[in-house]
Amino acid sequence: MNKKDLAVIKIIISRGEGGRGYSIAGLNKATVIISLTDYPVIYLNQQQTGINLALSKIPVNSNCYLAGIKHLNRLEQILIKQQIEC
């Protein structure tokens, strides 16, 4: 398989645009965002050479109140990426 046969598609479906605050009242039209990007060459290289893993000192939150709620909040992952790059 070569890079020309591959791509990355990202689909985000949200409840849509709302007013001020956190209420979902009046949200009746979803927002759909679709992006298509080139497949990263580094992924093909990693399939051949492997990857390095490490343990992070930053725990991923396991907040039971958020269980089952889909959201785009990935703050722990951002902090972990910053830790790796330092």
C-alpha positions as CSV (number, residue, x, y, z in Angstrom):
1,M,0.0,0.0,0.0
2,N,1.4,3.4,-0.8
3,K,0.7,6.9,0.4
4,K,-1.5,7.8,-2.6
5,D,-4.0,5.1,-1.5
6,L,-4.5,6.5,2.0
7,A,-6.0,9.6,3.5
8,V,-7.3,10.7,6.9
9,I,-10.9,11.8,7.3
10,K,-12.1,13.6,10.4
11,I,-15.8,14.0,11.0
12,I,-17.1,16.1,13.9
13,I,-20.9,16.2,14.6
14,S,-21.9,18.7,17.3
15,R,-25.3,19.7,18.6
16,G,-25.0,22.9,16.7
17,E,-24.8,26.6,17.7
18,G,-26.5,27.7,20.8
19,G,-27.1,30.8,22.7
20,R,-25.2,32.0,25.7
21,G,-24.5,29.4,28.5
22,Y,-24.6,25.7,28.5
23,S,-28.3,24.9,27.9
24,I,-29.2,22.7,25.0
25,A,-32.6,24.3,24.7
26,G,-33.3,25.4,21.1
27,L,-30.5,23.3,19.5
28,N,-32.3,21.6,16.7
29,K,-29.8,21.7,13.9
30,A,-26.5,19.8,14.2
31,T,-23.3,21.2,12.8
32,V,-21.2,18.7,10.7
33,I,-17.6,19.4,10.0
34,I,-15.7,17.1,7.6
35,S,-12.0,17.4,6.8
36,L,-9.9,15.2,4.5
37,T,-6.1,15.4,4.8
38,D,-3.1,13.6,3.4
39,Y,-2.0,10.5,5.2
40,P,1.1,11.3,7.3
41,V,4.2,9.8,5.7
42,I,5.5,9.2,9.3
43,Y,2.8,6.6,9.8
44,L,4.0,4.5,6.9
45,N,7.6,4.8,8.3
46,Q,6.5,3.8,11.8
47,Q,4.8,0.7,10.4
48,Q,8.3,-0.4,9.2
49,T,10.5,0.9,12.0
50,G,8.2,0.9,15.1
51,I,7.6,3.5,17.7
52,N,9.0,4.5,21.1
53,L,6.6,4.5,24.1
54,A,7.0,6.3,27.4
55,L,4.9,6.7,30.5
56,S,3.4,10.1,31.2
57,K,3.4,11.7,34.6
58,I,0.1,13.4,33.7
59,P,-2.9,11.2,34.4
60,V,-5.9,11.1,32.0
61,N,-9.0,12.2,33.9
62,S,-11.5,9.5,34.6
63,N,-14.4,11.7,35.7
64,C,-17.4,9.5,36.1
65,Y,-19.7,12.5,35.6
66,L,-18.5,12.8,32.0
67,A,-18.8,9.0,31.2
68,G,-20.9,8.5,28.1
69,I,-20.9,12.2,27.1
70,K,-19.1,12.8,23.9
71,H,-17.0,16.0,23.9
72,L,-14.0,17.5,22.2
73,N,-12.2,18.4,25.4
74,R,-8.7,16.8,25.2
75,L,-6.8,19.0,27.7
76,E,-4.9,16.1,29.3
77,Q,-3.7,15.0,25.9
78,I,-2.5,18.5,25.1
79,L,-0.6,18.6,28.4
80,I,1.0,15.2,27.7
81,K,2.1,16.3,24.2
82,Q,3.7,19.4,25.7
83,Q,5.5,17.2,28.2
84,I,6.9,15.0,25.4
85,E,8.1,18.0,23.4
86,C,10.0,19.6,26.4
